[in-house]
Amino acid sequence: MKPRNTASILVLTIVLLSAITMSCAAKPQVTYDPNKSYAAVIAIDLPSARATIDDIRQKSAVDGFEVGPVEFYQPGDADFITHINKITSQAHVALLWIASGIEDVPGIQEALVNAGYSGQTRLVPVSGAVPYHH
């Protein structure tokens, strides 16, 4: 092999390895102030729910809360306790917004009780939610 081709292959290999490393790097962990209470959001992963996040941020700010953790769940997912534990372990959550279809609310409320959550909750009904039949 010619030296020029070897150098080109070496540069290409380094670029590819760098790109792979950067794409696999973990997302930076958000650090929440332990002395502060936050609003959090559990939302169904649908465009209509994602569109409500800015509105939730504005309404939370009016009440003196900064929105902290946001957790999306997939349509048909009934394991709400895992999502609740995840967002309540990241920050002190005093207000939880539920952006979901009405059919998921009882399961989310049960998960809140099982997780020991005692803060406020607010519901933002999401249109277009897919009914899930057990």
C-alpha positions in Angstrom: 0.0 0.0 0.0 1.2 3.5 -0.7 1.9 5.8 2.3 -0.7 8.2 1.0 -3.5 5.6 1.0 -2.4 4.4 4.5 -2.6 7.9 5.9 -6.1 8.4 4.3 -7.4 5.2 5.8 -5.9 6.1 9.2 -7.6 9.5 9.1 -10.9 8.0 8.0 -10.7 5.4 10.8 -10.1 8.1 13.4 -13.0 10.2 12.1 -15.4 7.2 12.1 -14.3 6.1 15.6 -14.8 9.7 16.9 -18.2 9.9 15.4 -19.2 6.5 16.9 -17.8 7.6 20.3 -19.7 10.9 20.2 -23.0 9.3 19.2 -22.7 6.7 22.0 -21.8 9.2 24.7 -24.2 9.5 27.6 -26.4 12.5 27.7 -25.3 14.9 30.5 -27.2 14.3 33.7 -29.3 17.3 34.8 -28.6 18.3 38.4 -31.6 19.7 40.3 -31.2 21.9 43.3 -32.1 19.7 46.4 -33.4 22.8 48.2 -36.0 23.6 45.5 -39.3 22.1 44.7 -40.1 21.4 41.0 -43.0 20.5 38.8 -42.6 17.3 36.8 -44.5 15.9 33.9 -45.5 12.3 33.0 -46.8 12.3 29.4 -47.8 9.9 26.8 -45.3 9.9 23.9 -47.6 11.5 21.3 -47.2 14.7 19.3 -50.3 16.2 21.0 -48.7 15.6 24.5 -45.3 17.0 23.4 -47.1 20.1 22.2 -48.5 20.7 25.7 -45.1 20.9 27.4 -44.6 24.6 26.7 -48.1 25.4 28.1 -47.3 23.3 31.2 -44.1 25.3 31.7 -46.0 28.6 31.5 -48.7 27.5 33.9 -46.2 26.1 36.3 -44.2 29.3 36.3 -47.3 31.3 37.2 -47.6 29.0 40.3 -44.0 29.5 41.1 -42.6 26.2 39.8 -39.9 25.4 37.4 -40.5 22.3 35.3 -37.9 19.7 36.2 -38.1 16.1 35.0 -40.2 15.2 32.1 -40.9 11.5 31.5 -42.6 10.1 28.4 -44.3 6.7 28.3 -45.3 4.8 25.2 -48.9 4.2 24.3 -50.0 0.9 25.9 -47.3 1.0 28.6 -49.0 0.3 31.9 -45.9 0.3 34.1 -46.4 3.8 35.5 -44.6 3.1 38.8 -41.3 2.9 37.0 -41.9 6.3 35.4 -43.1 7.9 38.6 -40.1 6.6 40.6 -37.7 7.9 37.9 -39.0 11.4 37.9 -39.5 11.7 41.6 -36.0 10.4 42.3 -34.4 13.1 40.2 -35.8 16.1 42.0 -38.1 17.1 44.8 -41.4 17.1 42.9 -44.2 19.1 44.5 -46.4 19.3 41.4 -46.9 16.5 38.9 -48.6 17.2 35.6 -50.2 14.2 33.9 -50.5 14.7 30.1 -52.2 11.6 29.0 -55.4 10.1 27.7 -58.1 9.7 30.3 -57.8 5.9 30.1 -54.3 6.0 31.6 -55.2 8.3 34.6 -56.4 5.5 37.0 -53.1 3.6 36.4 -51.0 6.7 36.9 -52.9 7.6 40.1 -52.4 4.1 41.5 -48.7 4.4 40.7 -48.5 7.7 42.5 -50.0 6.1 45.6 -47.7 3.1 45.4 -44.7 5.4 45.0 -45.7 7.4 48.0 -46.1 10.7 46.1 -48.0 13.2 48.2 -47.7 16.4 46.1 -50.2 18.1 43.9 -51.3 16.7 40.6 -52.8 18.3 37.5 -54.3 16.7 34.5 -53.9 17.8 30.9 -56.1 15.6 28.7 -54.3 14.6 25.5 -56.3 14.1 22.4 -55.3 11.4 20.0 -54.3 9.0 22.8 -54.6 5.4 21.8 -56.9 3.4 24.1 -55.1 0.4 25.6 -57.1 -2.7 26.4 -55.6 -5.0 29.0 
